[in-house]
């Protein structure tokens, strides 16, 4: 899902719809993100302002063996 959403955000039509629908994004508990989630937020930040609330990435929930980014 994360990879598909990240790829979709590379499409200009999708970017237009997202930009017309939202003013920005807040991501709370960002420290719990995996690398895939981080990559999705990075892609989204090219379309919308993203505000991050967190400690260093930890990915404490291991749902799919996603490694957190190194500190």
N, CA, C and O atoms as a Maestro MAE file, in Angstrom:
{
 s_m_m2io_version
 :::
 2.0.0
}

f_m_ct {
 s_m_title
 :::
 protein
 m_atom[284] {
  # First column is atom index #
  i_m_mmod_type
  r_m_x_coord
  r_m_y_coord
  r_m_z_coord
  i_m_residue_number
  s_m_chain_name
  s_m_pdb_residue_name
  s_m_pdb_atom_name
  i_m_atomic_number
  :::
  1 25 0.812 -1.173 0.000 1 A "UNK " " N  " 7
  2 3 0.000 0.000 0.000 1 A "UNK " " CA " 6
  3 2 0.873 1.261 0.000 1 A "UNK " " C  " 6
  4 15 0.627 2.193 -0.765 1 A "UNK " " O  " 8
  5 25 1.886 1.279 0.859 2 A "UNK " " N  " 7
  6 3 2.739 2.467 0.943 2 A "UNK " " CA " 6
  7 2 3.469 2.717 -0.367 2 A "UNK " " C  " 6
  8 15 3.552 3.851 -0.837 2 A "UNK " " O  " 8
  9 25 3.999 1.644 -0.956 3 A "UNK " " N  " 7
  10 3 4.725 1.799 -2.212 3 A "UNK " " CA " 6
  11 2 3.793 2.269 -3.328 3 A "UNK " " C  " 6
  12 15 4.171 3.118 -4.134 3 A "UNK " " O  " 8
  13 25 2.578 1.722 -3.378 4 A "UNK " " N  " 7
  14 3 1.611 2.123 -4.398 4 A "UNK " " CA " 6
  15 2 1.203 3.579 -4.253 4 A "UNK " " C  " 6
  16 15 1.087 4.296 -5.247 4 A "UNK " " O  " 8
  17 25 0.986 4.019 -3.023 5 A "UNK " " N  " 7
  18 3 0.616 5.420 -2.785 5 A "UNK " " CA " 6
  19 2 1.771 6.347 -3.167 5 A "UNK " " C  " 6
  20 15 1.556 7.423 -3.726 5 A "UNK " " O  " 8
  21 25 2.987 5.922 -2.861 6 A "UNK " " N  " 7
  22 3 4.161 6.736 -3.213 6 A "UNK " " CA " 6
  23 2 4.282 6.873 -4.730 6 A "UNK " " C  " 6
  24 15 4.562 7.960 -5.235 6 A "UNK " " O  " 8
  25 25 4.076 5.793 -5.444 7 A "UNK " " N  " 7
  26 3 4.130 5.835 -6.910 7 A "UNK " " CA " 6
  27 2 2.996 6.698 -7.461 7 A "UNK " " C  " 6
  28 15 3.205 7.477 -8.391 7 A "UNK " " O  " 8
  29 25 1.804 6.564 -6.896 8 A "UNK " " N  " 7
  30 3 0.665 7.372 -7.350 8 A "UNK " " CA " 6
  31 2 0.948 8.857 -7.188 8 A "UNK " " C  " 6
  32 15 0.542 9.658 -8.030 8 A "UNK " " O  " 8
  33 25 1.642 9.237 -6.112 9 A "UNK " " N  " 7
  34 3 1.946 10.642 -5.870 9 A "UNK " " CA " 6
  35 2 2.948 11.216 -6.864 9 A "UNK " " C  " 6
  36 15 3.178 12.426 -6.876 9 A "UNK " " O  " 8
  37 25 3.543 10.377 -7.689 10 A "UNK " " N  " 7
  38 3 4.447 10.855 -8.727 10 A "UNK " " CA " 6
  39 2 3.681 11.267 -9.987 10 A "UNK " " C  " 6
  40 15 4.269 11.815 -10.919 10 A "UNK " " O  " 8
  41 25 2.376 11.006 -10.017 11 A "UNK " " N  " 7
  42 3 1.521 11.335 -11.160 11 A "UNK " " CA " 6
  43 2 0.980 12.756 -10.993 11 A "UNK " " C  " 6
  44 15 0.433 13.090 -9.942 11 A "UNK " " O  " 8
  45 25 1.127 13.589 -12.017 12 A "UNK " " N  " 7
  46 3 0.708 14.996 -11.938 12 A "UNK " " CA " 6
  47 2 -0.786 15.139 -11.656 12 A "UNK " " C  " 6
  48 15 -1.182 16.041 -10.919 12 A "UNK " " O  " 8
  49 25 -1.621 14.274 -12.224 13 A "UNK " " N  " 7
  50 3 -3.063 14.356 -11.982 13 A "UNK " " CA " 6
  51 2 -3.386 14.055 -10.518 13 A "UNK " " C  " 6
  52 15 -4.218 14.730 -9.911 13 A "UNK " " O  " 8
  53 25 -2.735 13.054 -9.962 14 A "UNK " " N  " 7
  54 3 -2.940 12.716 -8.546 14 A "UNK " " CA " 6
  55 2 -2.445 13.860 -7.670 14 A "UNK " " C  " 6
  56 15 -3.104 14.218 -6.694 14 A "UNK " " O  " 8
  57 25 -1.300 14.434 -8.003 15 A "UNK " " N  " 7
  58 3 -0.772 15.562 -7.240 15 A "UNK " " CA " 6
  59 2 -1.771 16.717 -7.231 15 A "UNK " " C  " 6
  60 15 -1.970 17.356 -6.198 15 A "UNK " " O  " 8
  61 25 -2.396 16.985 -8.367 16 A "UNK " " N  " 7
  62 3 -3.369 18.078 -8.459 16 A "UNK " " CA " 6
  63 2 -4.569 17.832 -7.562 16 A "UNK " " C  " 6
  64 15 -5.036 18.743 -6.878 16 A "UNK " " O  " 8
  65 25 -5.065 16.609 -7.563 17 A "UNK " " N  " 7
  66 3 -6.229 16.272 -6.724 17 A "UNK " " CA " 6
  67 2 -5.865 16.386 -5.247 17 A "UNK " " C  " 6
  68 15 -6.629 16.947 -4.462 17 A "UNK " " O  " 8
  69 25 -4.708 15.861 -4.867 18 A "UNK " " N  " 7
  70 3 -4.280 15.923 -3.465 18 A "UNK " " CA " 6
  71 2 -4.087 17.375 -3.042 18 A "UNK " " C  " 6
  72 15 -4.545 17.768 -1.969 18 A "UNK " " O  " 8
  73 25 -3.418 18.176 -3.868 19 A "UNK " " N  " 7
  74 3 -3.174 19.584 -3.537 19 A "UNK " " CA " 6
  75 2 -4.474 20.383 -3.450 19 A "UNK " " C  " 6
  76 15 -4.575 21.309 -2.644 19 A "UNK " " O  " 8
  77 25 -5.472 20.034 -4.273 20 A "UNK " " N  " 7
  78 3 -6.763 20.726 -4.236 20 A "UNK " " CA " 6
  79 2 -7.607 20.280 -3.045 20 A "UNK " " C  " 6
  80 15 -8.524 20.991 -2.635 20 A "UNK " " O  " 8
  81 25 -7.306 19.114 -2.492 21 A "UNK " " N  " 7
  82 3 -8.121 18.548 -1.413 21 A "UNK " " CA " 6
  83 2 -7.595 18.866 -0.011 21 A "UNK " " C  " 6
  84 15 -8.364 18.891 0.950 21 A "UNK " " O  " 8
  85 25 -6.304 19.107 0.104 22 A "UNK " " N  " 7
  86 3 -5.693 19.286 1.423 22 A "UNK " " CA " 6
  87 2 -4.764 20.492 1.432 22 A "UNK " " C  " 6
  88 15 -4.152 20.824 0.416 22 A "UNK " " O  " 8
  89 25 -4.662 21.145 2.589 23 A "UNK " " N  " 7
  90 3 -3.762 22.290 2.739 23 A "UNK " " CA " 6
  91 2 -2.397 21.850 3.267 23 A "UNK " " C  " 6
  92 15 -1.408 22.560 3.084 23 A "UNK " " O  " 8
  93 25 -2.334 20.704 3.911 24 A "UNK " " N  " 7
  94 3 -1.086 20.215 4.475 24 A "UNK " " CA " 6
  95 2 -1.328 18.941 5.252 24 A "UNK " " C  " 6
  96 15 -2.454 18.451 5.339 24 A "UNK " " O  " 8
  97 25 -0.262 18.414 5.813 25 A "UNK " " N  " 7
  98 3 -0.318 17.146 6.533 25 A "UNK " " CA " 6
  99 2 0.432 17.283 7.852 25 A "UNK " " C  " 6
  100 15 1.528 17.842 7.893 25 A "UNK " " O  " 8
  101 25 -0.157 16.772 8.925 26 A "UNK " " N  " 7
  102 3 0.530 16.627 10.199 26 A "UNK " " CA " 6
  103 2 0.756 15.135 10.425 26 A "UNK " " C  " 6
  104 15 -0.166 14.332 10.281 26 A "UNK " " O  " 8
  105 25 1.983 14.770 10.779 27 A "UNK " " N  " 7
  106 3 2.299 13.383 11.081 27 A "UNK " " CA " 6
  107 2 2.749 13.330 12.534 27 A "UNK " " C  " 6
  108 15 3.826 13.817 12.876 27 A "UNK " " O  " 8
  109 25 1.915 12.734 13.390 28 A "UNK " " N  " 7
  110 3 2.244 12.578 14.798 28 A "UNK " " CA " 6
  111 2 2.851 11.190 15.007 28 A "UNK " " C  " 6
  112 15 2.594 10.266 14.236 28 A "UNK " " O  " 8
  113 25 3.643 11.061 16.039 29 A "UNK " " N  " 7
  114 3 4.309 9.792 16.351 29 A "UNK " " CA " 6
  115 2 5.165 9.308 15.181 29 A "UNK " " C  " 6
  116 15 5.242 8.110 14.905 29 A "UNK " " O  " 8
  117 25 5.806 10.260 14.499 30 A "UNK " " N  " 7
  118 3 6.612 9.934 13.327 30 A "UNK " " CA " 6
  119 2 7.738 8.961 13.646 30 A "UNK " " C  " 6
  120 15 8.204 8.236 12.766 30 A "UNK " " O  " 8
  121 25 8.177 8.942 14.903 31 A "UNK " " N  " 7
  122 3 9.267 8.049 15.279 31 A "UNK " " CA " 6
  123 2 8.899 6.584 15.092 31 A "UNK " " C  " 6
  124 15 9.782 5.728 15.033 31 A "UNK " " O  " 8
  125 25 7.605 6.284 14.998 32 A "UNK " " N  " 7
  126 3 7.164 4.906 14.827 32 A "UNK " " CA " 6
  127 2 7.079 4.493 13.361 32 A "UNK " " C  " 6
  128 15 6.677 3.368 13.064 32 A "UNK " " O  " 8
  129 25 7.449 5.381 12.443 33 A "UNK " " N  " 7
  130 3 7.377 5.081 11.012 33 A "UNK " " CA " 6
  131 2 8.470 4.110 10.587 33 A "UNK " " C  " 6
  132 15 9.578 4.101 11.123 33 A "UNK " " O  " 8
  133 25 8.111 3.300 9.606 34 A "UNK " " N  " 7
  134 3 9.095 2.433 8.953 34 A "UNK " " CA " 6
  135 2 9.717 3.204 7.790 34 A "UNK " " C  " 6
  136 15 9.316 4.332 7.503 34 A "UNK " " O  " 8
  137 25 10.689 2.598 7.126 35 A "UNK " " N  " 7
  138 3 11.304 3.252 5.971 35 A "UNK " " CA " 6
  139 2 10.277 3.466 4.862 35 A "UNK " " C  " 6
  140 15 10.288 4.518 4.222 35 A "UNK " " O  " 8
  141 25 9.401 2.513 4.619 36 A "UNK " " N  " 7
  142 3 8.368 2.680 3.581 36 A "UNK " " CA " 6
  143 2 7.441 3.845 3.904 36 A "UNK " " C  " 6
  144 15 7.092 4.627 3.020 36 A "UNK " " O  " 8
  145 25 7.046 3.960 5.150 37 A "UNK " " N  " 7
  146 3 6.185 5.074 5.550 37 A "UNK " " CA " 6
  147 2 6.931 6.395 5.400 37 A "UNK " " C  " 6
  148 15 6.362 7.382 4.934 37 A "UNK " " O  " 8
  149 25 8.187 6.414 5.791 38 A "UNK " " N  " 7
  150 3 9.016 7.611 5.638 38 A "UNK " " CA " 6
  151 2 9.112 8.007 4.160 38 A "UNK " " C  " 6
  152 15 8.987 9.183 3.821 38 A "UNK " " O  " 8
  153 25 9.332 7.029 3.290 39 A "UNK " " N  " 7
  154 3 9.424 7.303 1.856 39 A "UNK " " CA " 6
  155 2 8.124 7.899 1.322 39 A "UNK " " C  " 6
  156 15 8.151 8.798 0.482 39 A "UNK " " O  " 8
  157 25 6.992 7.403 1.805 40 A "UNK " " N  " 7
  158 3 5.695 7.944 1.389 40 A "UNK " " CA " 6
  159 2 5.547 9.392 1.851 40 A "UNK " " C  " 6
  160 15 5.122 10.243 1.069 40 A "UNK " " O  " 8
  161 25 5.882 9.680 3.082 41 A "UNK " " N  " 7
  162 3 5.792 11.051 3.593 41 A "UNK " " CA " 6
  163 2 6.752 11.961 2.829 41 A "UNK " " C  " 6
  164 15 6.419 13.113 2.548 41 A "UNK " " O  " 8
  165 25 7.922 11.462 2.495 42 A "UNK " " N  " 7
  166 3 8.871 12.251 1.706 42 A "UNK " " CA " 6
  167 2 8.280 12.611 0.350 42 A "UNK " " C  " 6
  168 15 8.414 13.748 -0.103 42 A "UNK " " O  " 8
  169 25 7.631 11.657 -0.298 43 A "UNK " " N  " 7
  170 3 6.994 11.919 -1.595 43 A "UNK " " CA " 6
  171 2 5.849 12.914 -1.433 43 A "UNK " " C  " 6
  172 15 5.697 13.829 -2.242 43 A "UNK " " O  " 8
  173 25 5.054 12.735 -0.395 44 A "UNK " " N  " 7
  174 3 3.927 13.629 -0.128 44 A "UNK " " CA " 6
  175 2 4.395 15.050 0.146 44 A "UNK " " C  " 6
  176 15 3.699 16.008 -0.190 44 A "UNK " " O  " 8
  177 25 5.573 15.195 0.757 45 A "UNK " " N  " 7
  178 3 6.084 16.531 1.077 45 A "UNK " " CA " 6
  179 2 6.420 17.343 -0.172 45 A "UNK " " C  " 6
  180 15 6.584 18.560 -0.094 45 A "UNK " " O  " 8
  181 25 6.522 16.685 -1.307 46 A "UNK " " N  " 7
  182 3 6.716 17.401 -2.561 46 A "UNK " " CA " 6
  183 2 5.431 17.988 -3.105 46 A "UNK " " C  " 6
  184 15 5.453 18.797 -4.032 46 A "UNK " " O  " 8
  185 25 4.294 17.575 -2.521 47 A "UNK " " N  " 7
  186 3 2.976 18.033 -2.970 47 A "UNK " " CA " 6
  187 2 2.336 18.965 -1.944 47 A "UNK " " C  " 6
  188 15 1.696 19.952 -2.308 47 A "UNK " " O  " 8
  189 25 2.511 18.652 -0.670 48 A "UNK " " N  " 7
  190 3 1.886 19.407 0.418 48 A "UNK " " CA " 6
  191 2 2.915 19.722 1.508 48 A "UNK " " C  " 6
  192 15 3.883 18.981 1.684 48 A "UNK " " O  " 8
  193 25 2.706 20.817 2.236 49 A "UNK " " N  " 7
  194 3 3.548 21.041 3.408 49 A "UNK " " CA " 6
  195 2 3.308 19.934 4.437 49 A "UNK " " C  " 6
  196 15 2.161 19.621 4.755 49 A "UNK " " O  " 8
  197 25 4.375 19.348 4.950 50 A "UNK " " N  " 7
  198 3 4.271 18.289 5.957 50 A "UNK " " CA " 6
  199 2 4.907 18.767 7.249 50 A "UNK " " C  " 6
  200 15 6.020 19.294 7.256 50 A "UNK " " O  " 8
  201 25 4.191 18.576 8.328 51 A "UNK " " N  " 7
  202 3 4.694 18.941 9.655 51 A "UNK " " CA " 6
  203 2 4.846 17.657 10.453 51 A "UNK " " C  " 6
  204 15 3.908 16.867 10.566 51 A "UNK " " O  " 8
  205 25 6.020 17.460 10.995 52 A "UNK " " N  " 7
  206 3 6.366 16.209 11.660 52 A "UNK " " CA " 6
  207 2 6.517 16.439 13.160 52 A "UNK " " C  " 6
  208 15 7.174 17.389 13.586 52 A "UNK " " O  " 8
  209 25 5.902 15.559 13.960 53 A "UNK " " N  " 7
  210 3 6.037 15.588 15.412 53 A "UNK " " CA " 6
  211 2 6.633 14.241 15.807 53 A "UNK " " C  " 6
  212 15 6.011 13.197 15.610 53 A "UNK " " O  " 8
  213 25 7.868 14.272 16.378 54 A "UNK " " N  " 7
  214 3 8.459 12.967 16.670 54 A "UNK " " CA " 6
  215 2 9.754 13.042 17.444 54 A "UNK " " C  " 6
  216 15 10.317 14.107 17.697 54 A "UNK " " O  " 8
  217 25 10.194 11.855 17.803 55 A "UNK " " N  " 7
  218 3 11.547 11.571 18.246 55 A "UNK " " CA " 6
  219 2 12.226 10.912 17.043 55 A "UNK " " C  " 6
  220 15 11.587 10.768 16.001 55 A "UNK " " O  " 8
  221 25 13.496 10.506 17.146 56 A "UNK " " N  " 7
  222 3 14.126 9.782 16.026 56 A "UNK " " CA " 6
  223 2 13.321 8.536 15.648 56 A "UNK " " C  " 6
  224 15 12.657 7.939 16.496 56 A "UNK " " O  " 8
  225 25 13.383 8.149 14.373 57 A "UNK " " N  " 7
  226 3 12.618 6.998 13.901 57 A "UNK " " CA " 6
  227 2 13.005 5.722 14.644 57 A "UNK " " C  " 6
  228 15 14.184 5.421 14.826 57 A "UNK " " O  " 8
  229 25 11.978 4.979 15.068 58 A "UNK " " N  " 7
  230 3 12.196 3.745 15.813 58 A "UNK " " CA " 6
  231 2 11.509 2.548 15.165 58 A "UNK " " C  " 6
  232 15 11.999 1.425 15.285 58 A "UNK " " O  " 8
  233 25 10.393 2.761 14.483 59 A "UNK " " N  " 7
  234 3 9.597 1.683 13.892 59 A "UNK " " CA " 6
  235 2 9.338 0.588 14.922 59 A "UNK " " C  " 6
  236 15 9.674 -0.575 14.700 59 A "UNK " " O  " 8
  237 25 8.737 0.968 16.050 60 A "UNK " " N  " 7
  238 3 8.559 0.012 17.142 60 A "UNK " " CA " 6
  239 2 7.517 -1.053 16.835 60 A "UNK " " C  " 6
  240 15 7.500 -2.096 17.488 60 A "UNK " " O  " 8
  241 25 6.643 -0.814 15.852 61 A "UNK " " N  " 7
  242 3 5.633 -1.788 15.485 61 A "UNK " " CA " 6
  243 2 6.119 -2.542 14.256 61 A "UNK " " C  " 6
  244 15 6.158 -1.972 13.166 61 A "UNK " " O  " 8
  245 25 6.484 -3.792 14.404 62 A "UNK " " N  " 7
  246 3 7.080 -4.577 13.328 62 A "UNK " " CA " 6
  247 2 6.007 -5.413 12.635 62 A "UNK " " C  " 6
  248 15 5.937 -6.626 12.831 62 A "UNK " " O  " 8
  249 25 5.171 -4.761 11.825 63 A "UNK " " N  " 7
  250 3 4.094 -5.458 11.144 63 A "UNK " " CA " 6
  251 2 4.583 -6.217 9.918 63 A "UNK " " C  " 6
  252 15 4.000 -7.242 9.563 63 A "UNK " " O  " 8
  253 25 5.645 -5.738 9.257 64 A "UNK " " N  " 7
  254 3 6.069 -6.331 7.998 64 A "UNK " " CA " 6
  255 2 7.589 -6.296 7.864 64 A "UNK " " C  " 6
  256 15 8.114 -6.120 6.764 64 A "UNK " " O  " 8
  257 25 8.283 -6.460 8.961 65 A "UNK " " N  " 7
  258 3 9.755 -6.440 8.952 65 A "UNK " " CA " 6
  259 2 10.329 -5.206 8.273 65 A "UNK " " C  " 6
  260 15 11.362 -5.299 7.609 65 A "UNK " " O  " 8
  261 25 9.690 -4.061 8.422 66 A "UNK " " N  " 7
  262 3 10.199 -2.799 7.877 66 A "UNK " " CA " 6
  263 2 11.198 -2.219 8.847 66 A "UNK " " C  " 6
  264 15 10.895 -2.023 10.024 66 A "UNK " " O  " 8
  265 25 12.378 -1.948 8.356 67 A "UNK " " N  " 7
  266 3 13.417 -1.389 9.210 67 A "UNK " " CA " 6
  267 2 13.253 0.113 9.336 67 A "UNK " " C  " 6
  268 15 12.927 0.784 8.357 67 A "UNK " " O  " 8
  269 25 13.476 0.656 10.538 68 A "UNK " " N  " 7
  270 3 13.478 2.119 10.669 68 A "UNK " " CA " 6
  271 2 14.727 2.678 10.009 68 A "UNK " " C  " 6
  272 15 15.695 1.954 9.776 68 A "UNK " " O  " 8
  273 25 14.701 3.953 9.716 69 A "UNK " " N  " 7
  274 3 15.886 4.600 9.173 69 A "UNK " " CA " 6
  275 2 16.932 4.710 10.282 69 A "UNK " " C  " 6
  276 15 16.575 4.834 11.454 69 A "UNK " " O  " 8
  277 25 18.203 4.667 9.932 70 A "UNK " " N  " 7
  278 3 19.233 4.835 10.960 70 A "UNK " " CA " 6
  279 2 19.183 6.250 11.542 70 A "UNK " " C  " 6
  280 15 18.855 7.205 10.838 70 A "UNK " " O  " 8
  281 25 19.504 6.373 12.811 71 A "UNK " " N  " 7
  282 3 19.507 7.692 13.462 71 A "UNK " " CA " 6
  283 2 20.707 8.463 13.024 71 A "UNK " " C  " 6
  284 15 20.901 9.600 13.453 71 A "UNK " " O  " 8
  :::
 }
 m_bond[283] {
  # First column is bond index #
  i_m_from
  i_m_to
  i_m_order
  :::
  1 1 2 1
  2 2 3 1
  3 3 4 2
  4 3 5 1
  5 5 6 1
  6 6 7 1
  7 7 8 2
  8 7 9 1
  9 9 10 1
  10 10 11 1
  11 11 12 2
  12 11 13 1
  13 13 14 1
  14 14 15 1
  15 15 16 2
  16 15 17 1
  17 17 18 1
  18 18 19 1
  19 19 20 2
  20 19 21 1
  21 21 22 1
  22 22 23 1
  23 23 24 2
  24 23 25 1
  25 25 26 1
  26 26 27 1
  27 27 28 2
  28 27 29 1
  29 29 30 1
  30 30 31 1
  31 31 32 2
  32 31 33 1
  33 33 34 1
  34 34 35 1
  35 35 36 2
  36 35 37 1
  37 37 38 1
  38 38 39 1
  39 39 40 2
  40 39 41 1
  41 41 42 1
  42 42 43 1
  43 43 44 2
  44 43 45 1
  45 45 46 1
  46 46 47 1
  47 47 48 2
  48 47 49 1
  49 49 50 1
  50 50 51 1
  51 51 52 2
  52 51 53 1
  53 53 54 1
  54 54 55 1
  55 55 56 2
  56 55 57 1
  57 57 58 1
  58 58 59 1
  59 59 60 2
  60 59 61 1
  61 61 62 1
  62 62 63 1
  63 63 64 2
  64 63 65 1
  65 65 66 1
  66 66 67 1
  67 67 68 2
  68 67 69 1
  69 69 70 1
  70 70 71 1
  71 71 72 2
  72 71 73 1
  73 73 74 1
  74 74 75 1
  75 75 76 2
  76 75 77 1
  77 77 78 1
  78 78 79 1
  79 79 80 2
  80 79 81 1
  81 81 82 1
  82 82 83 1
  83 83 84 2
  84 83 85 1
  85 85 86 1
  86 86 87 1
  87 87 88 2
  88 87 89 1
  89 89 90 1
  90 90 91 1
  91 91 92 2
  92 91 93 1
  93 93 94 1
  94 94 95 1
  95 95 96 2
  96 95 97 1
  97 97 98 1
  98 98 99 1
  99 99 100 2
  100 99 101 1
  101 101 102 1
  102 102 103 1
  103 103 104 2
  104 103 105 1
  105 105 106 1
  106 106 107 1
  107 107 108 2
  108 107 109 1
  109 109 110 1
  110 110 111 1
  111 111 112 2
  112 111 113 1
  113 113 114 1
  114 114 115 1
  115 115 116 2
  116 115 117 1
  117 117 118 1
  118 118 119 1
  119 119 120 2
  120 119 121 1
  121 121 122 1
  122 122 123 1
  123 123 124 2
  124 123 125 1
  125 125 126 1
  126 126 127 1
  127 127 128 2
  128 127 129 1
  129 129 130 1
  130 130 131 1
  131 131 132 2
  132 131 133 1
  133 133 134 1
  134 134 135 1
  135 135 136 2
  136 135 137 1
  137 137 138 1
  138 138 139 1
  139 139 140 2
  140 139 141 1
  141 141 142 1
  142 142 143 1
  143 143 144 2
  144 143 145 1
  145 145 146 1
  146 146 147 1
  147 147 148 2
  148 147 149 1
  149 149 150 1
  150 150 151 1
  151 151 152 2
  152 151 153 1
  153 153 154 1
  154 154 155 1
  155 155 156 2
  156 155 157 1
  157 157 158 1
  158 158 159 1
  159 159 160 2
  160 159 161 1
  161 161 162 1
  162 162 163 1
  163 163 164 2
  164 163 165 1
  165 165 166 1
  166 166 167 1
  167 167 168 2
  168 167 169 1
  169 169 170 1
  170 170 171 1
  171 171 172 2
  172 171 173 1
  173 173 174 1
  174 174 175 1
  175 175 176 2
  176 175 177 1
  177 177 178 1
  178 178 179 1
  179 179 180 2
  180 179 181 1
  181 181 182 1
  182 182 183 1
  183 183 184 2
  184 183 185 1
  185 185 186 1
  186 186 187 1
  187 187 188 2
  188 187 189 1
  189 189 190 1
  190 190 191 1
  191 191 192 2
  192 191 193 1
  193 193 194 1
  194 194 195 1
  195 195 196 2
  196 195 197 1
  197 197 198 1
  198 198 199 1
  199 199 200 2
  200 199 201 1
  201 201 202 1
  202 202 203 1
  203 203 204 2
  204 203 205 1
  205 205 206 1
  206 206 207 1
  207 207 208 2
  208 207 209 1
  209 209 210 1
  210 210 211 1
  211 211 212 2
  212 211 213 1
  213 213 214 1
  214 214 215 1
  215 215 216 2
  216 215 217 1
  217 217 218 1
  218 218 219 1
  219 219 220 2
  220 219 221 1
  221 221 222 1
  222 222 223 1
  223 223 224 2
  224 223 225 1
  225 225 226 1
  226 226 227 1
  227 227 228 2
  228 227 229 1
  229 229 230 1
  230 230 231 1
  231 231 232 2
  232 231 233 1
  233 233 234 1
  234 234 235 1
  235 235 236 2
  236 235 237 1
  237 237 238 1
  238 238 239 1
  239 239 240 2
  240 239 241 1
  241 241 242 1
  242 242 243 1
  243 243 244 2
  244 243 245 1
  245 245 246 1
  246 246 247 1
  247 247 248 2
  248 247 249 1
  249 249 250 1
  250 250 251 1
  251 251 252 2
  252 251 253 1
  253 253 254 1
  254 254 255 1
  255 255 256 2
  256 255 257 1
  257 257 258 1
  258 258 259 1
  259 259 260 2
  260 259 261 1
  261 261 262 1
  262 262 263 1
  263 263 264 2
  264 263 265 1
  265 265 266 1
  266 266 267 1
  267 267 268 2
  268 267 269 1
  269 269 270 1
  270 270 271 1
  271 271 272 2
  272 271 273 1
  273 273 274 1
  274 274 275 1
  275 275 276 2
  276 275 277 1
  277 277 278 1
  278 278 279 1
  279 279 280 2
  280 279 281 1
  281 281 282 1
  282 282 283 1
  283 283 284 2
  :::
 }
}
